[in-house]
Amino acid sequence: SGQSSRTNYSRRTWSASRLQTWQKCPRKGWLERRLNAGSMEQQEEDLDARIRGNIVHESLGILFEKVFSLNEGEVRESEGSTSLANSGYSVKDLFGYILDYVAECAPWLERDDATAAQRRYDLIGLSKKVWLNWLASTDSGTLSPSGRLGNMLQAEMNLYNSIPISYEWPLNGMEVNHPDGRKLCLTGFIDRVDVLHNPALDDGDDSITPLDWNISSQWRPKRLILIRDIKSVDGPSKEMAGFRHRKALFDELQLGLYARCWEIANPVDLVIGVGISEVGMKTNHSIEISPSFVELFEGNGIGELTTYTHNTHRFPGENMHPESDPFRAWMAERLTTAFDVAEDAESGMVHFTPEEGNCMYCRVKEICGFGSIIGGESTWS
């Protein structure tokens, strides 16, 4: 249960999700990720959220493959590249590509049961009759976008200045160095990488972007990059719009780690924004952007800009009026947190951090011995 002296956890590589588990609760990380001691998942009658998430991811990937000949894990040349909005394809034709994929990967949408009907409406917004008629037709570009996937496509048409150059890009055990000398190898996949064209940057440097870069730095980029992570979310609630994006910035490590990994692998690039694309009944492309580029790209076809980190982050040692870029300070803070989490795990620190939202749905709460403290009783009493 993590209460002995044999809890050292030395790993050669870490993924963002594994680091996130240990950050949330080291005891959970030890029991669930090291000992695989979690309770078995119960199969639900409804569509597994991960299956729906995969359909969302792959539907966008199909568009990149059909329109740009961009395959998963590849990086295409940014010179002369265009966005889906400027590709010359009609929205109906693009939606036809999505429907072709859905027909192949989700044949259960043809069933009569209530679950299939609800998920068919959720994903593509079609009745069974219309769906079967479309499957029997020979012209794929006949239906207007509808449902979750159709709304995702329509939102994509607003990203006319955000040009995809890679999706599902693998980190492959990339080594990241901390300014204090520590090293960490990371695995995982970046959902989507976009480039922003700016001809004025042709004469930039070829070295890796300094972590403490700001607009007055001598180092100049050749390309401006956005990192996007795609999340399938429930509901169209206006009150919850952008919640997943804010959580990714301040509670999770993934976006900061992925941004730095891309810069290390592509020395000419400067990541100026990261964000979550929340795909629900409405798709919201949020981007937390460096303050140096807000005026340049606000309302300019790259998504809904946010500035949450501008008043929350600065580099250690700076005063109340920092000269640094707060977006870069946020990235550095996320890196430091990831290094600290991995270091604590390796040293054997597996203390529990009880919190109602975490403990209630924790898969190891029965054997943890502390999760029930949240409810007022301890299994150790």
N, C-alpha and C positions, 0 to 999 in steps of 0.2 A: 504493500500500500504506500510505498515511498517513505516509510519511517525507519529505514535502516541506513547504514552508511554505504550501501552498494547501489546508489542511484545515479552514479556518474553516467552521463549520456553523451559520449563522443560520437559525432557524426561528421562524415566527410562533406556531405552536401545537405543543404536545407532548402525546403520550399517555403513560399510565402504563407501557405495555409498551415503548414506545420509550425512555423514560427508564431503564427497568430494563435494557435491553440495553446502553446506554451505561454504566450504573453497574457492571454485571458486568464489562465489558471495553470500554474506549473504542475499541480497535482493531477489535473486532467490530462495535461500533455504527457506526463509520465505513464499514467495508467492506460490511457487510450492509444497514444501513438507509440509508446515504447513497449508496453506489455500486451497491447491488443486485448485489453480486458473489458472493453465496453459491452453493454448488452446488445443482443442481436436486434437488427432493425426489423420492424414489422411491416410486411407488405400490405399496402393499402389498396382498396379497390379503385381509388381515383388515380389519375395520371401522376406518376412520380415527378416532383418538381425538377429533378435533374434531367429527366427525359424531355420535359418541356424546354428547359434551358438549352439542351443540346440542339433541339429543333430550331430554336431562335438563332443560336450561333451558326449552325450549318446553313440555314437559309440565307444569312448574310454572306457566308463563305461561297455559296453557290453563285450569288450575283457577282462577286469578285472574280470567280473562276470563269464564268460565262462572258462577262463584259471585258475584263482586263487580262484574261488568261493567267491570272494570279493564283497559284496553288498554295495550299496550306504550308506554312513554314518558310515560304520563299520571300525574297525582297525584290521588288521590281524597281527599275530605274525611275527616279522622280522627274528627270528631264523629259518634258513633253507629255507627262502623265496628266490625266484629268480625273475629276470626281464622277461619281455615278450621275449626279445631276447634270453634268456637262458632257455625258458620254454619247448623247444622241439617241439613246434608246427611249422609247415611250414607257410611261409608267405601267401601262397594261402589259407590255411585253416583259418588263422586269418582274411584274407580279406573276406572270405566266411561268417564269423560271422557278419562282418560289413554289408555286402550286405543283409543278412537275416534281420537285424534290419532296414535298409533303406527301404526294400520292405514292411515291416510292417507299418512303420511310415510315409512313403512318397509315397502312391499309385499314387499321381498325376504325378510322373515321367513317367508314362506309356502314358501320353497324347501326342497329336501331335503338340500342339501349341509351338510357339517359346520360350516362357518363360520356359516351361517344358524342352525343348531340351537344352537350355542354362544351366539351373540349374542341369540337369542330367549330362551334360559334366563337369560342375564345381565340383560336389560332387563326382561322381564315374567314370567320363571319358569314358562313354559308349554311343554308339548310341542306338536308340530305338530298333532296330532289335536285337542287341547283348543282351540288357537288357531283352527283352521279351523271347529270347531263354534261357537265364540263369534262368529266373523265371519258365520256363517250364521244366527245367532239374531237375534231382534228385541228382546230385553231386554238392555240394556247393563249394568245393575247386578246382575249375577249372580255375578261372580267376586270372591273375596277378594284383597286386595293381595298380590302376590308379585314376586320379582325385584328388581332395583335400583330401578325406579320405584315398585314397591309399597312397598318399605321406606322410600323417600323420603317417600311419602305418610303412612305410619304414624308416622314421626318428626315430620312436620308436625303431626300431631294432638296432639303433646306441647307445641307452642308456643301454648298457649291464651291467653297474655297478650301475645303478640307479634303485632301487627296490621299486615299488609302494606298500605302506602298507595301504593307505586310499584314497578315493576320495569322494568329496562332504561331507567333514567332517563338522558337524554343531558346531557353537560356543555356541548356546543355552544360550545367555545372560551372557556369561562369564565375570567376574569382573577382570579388569586389574588395577593394582596400579601403580601410578607414583611415582618416588623417592621423590617428594615433598609432598606426602601424598594424592594427589587427586585420585579419583576412577572413573572408567568408565566401564559401562556394554555394551558389544558388541554382536551383532547378525550377522549372515551371514554363508557362507559355503566356506571352503577351497577346491578349485577344486581338488588338488592333493598333496599328501605327499609322498615323497620317502625317503628311508633310504639307507645309504652307509655303507656297512659292513667293520668293522675294528676290528679284534680280540684283538688288543692291548688295547681296551677300556672297557674290561669286568669288570675291577675293579674300575669303576667310582663312582661318588656320586649319592645319591638318592634325593637330594634337588633341588629346582628350579634353573636354570641357572642364575647367577648374570647378570644383564643387562650390566654391565661394564666389562664382562669377556674378558680376553686376554690370549694369549698362556702361559704366565708366572703365571697365576692364580693358586691357590691351588685347586680350584674346577675343577673336571675332569668329562667329560661326559661319558655315557655308549653307546650312539648312536649319529651318525651324521645325520642330517636331512636336506632335501631340500624341500622348499615350491614352488610349481608351480601354476601359474594361466594360464588358457587356453583362448586365444583370437582368434576368427576368423577374419582374416584380408583380405583386397582386394588386388589382384595383386601380381605379382612376382618381383616387382621392387627391384633391388639390392641396390639402393640409400636409400630406406625406410627400408631395413632389419635392425631389431633391434630397430627401432624407438619406437614401442609400449612398448618394454622392458625399454628403457631409460625413457619414459614418466611415466611408472609405478613406477620407482625408485624415480624420483625427483618431479613429479607433483602430484602423487596420494598417498594415505595413506594405501591402502589395504594390500600390501605385508608386510610392517613393522608391522602392527597390527596383521595380521594372524601369522606371525612368532613368535611374543611374546605370543600370545594366545596358540599356540601349545606347547611352552616351559612351560607355566604355567600349562597346562593340563597334561603334560608328563614330570615330574621333572628330569628324567634321560637323557633327550634329549638336544642337542645343535644344533640349526639351524645355519648351516654354509653357506647357500646360498639360495637365492630367485630369482625367475625369471618368465618371461612370455614365454609361448609356443605360438608363432605366427603361426597359421594354415591358410595358404593361398594356392596358387598353389605350394608353397614350404613351408615346416614346419621348423621353426627355434626354437630350444630349448635353450634359453639364460638363463644363471645363473650368477648373481652377487654373488661372493664368497668372504669369509673372506680371507684376505691375508695370514693367518696362514696355509691355505690349498690349495693355488694355485698350488704349485709345486707338491703336492700329487695327485691332480686330473686333472691337465691340460692334455688334450688329453686322458683321461682315462674313456671315456664312460659315462659321466654324462651330456653332452651338451656343448654348446659354452660358455666358461667362459668369464665374463667381470669383469673389475676392476674400474668402473666409480667412486665408492665412496671412493676409496683409497686415493685420493688426495683432496677430498672435505669435509670430515667430521672428526671431533674430538670432544671430550667431552668439555663442558664449563670449562674454567680455565686452559686448557692445552696450552703450548707454541708452538713455531714453530716446535718442535721435539717431538710430542706426543708419549707416550708409549702405548696408548690404541689401540684397534682394531678398525679401521675406519668403518668396516662393522657394528660393534655393536654401534658405535657412530651414524651411519645413522639410525639404528633401534630406538635408543633413541630419535633422532630428530623427526622422524615420529610420535612416541608416543606423544611427547610434542606438536607437531602441532595439533594432533587429540584432545588432552585434551584442548588446547587453543580454537579450533574451537567450541567444545561443550560448553565451559565456556562462550564464547562470545555470542553464541546463547541463552543460558539460561539468560544472563544478558540483552537481548533485543537489541543487536547490529545487525541491519539489513541494514547497509549502502551498497550502490551499488559499484561494482568494474568493471567499463566498460572495455571491451577488445573486439576487433573486432571479433575474432574467437568465443568468448563466446556469445556476444550479437546478432550476426547475426542469429544464430540458436536457440536462447533462446525462450522457450515456453511462457514466461511471459513478453516479451519485450513490448507488446502493453499496458499493465497496469502498468509496472514498472515506466514509466515516464522519464527514463534516458537513455534507450538503444539507442535511436535515436541520442544521442549526438555523437556517433561514426561516424554517417553519416553527421555531421555538423549542424543538426537541432535538437532542443529539443521540445518535445511535451508539455513542461511546459512553452514555450515562449509565 
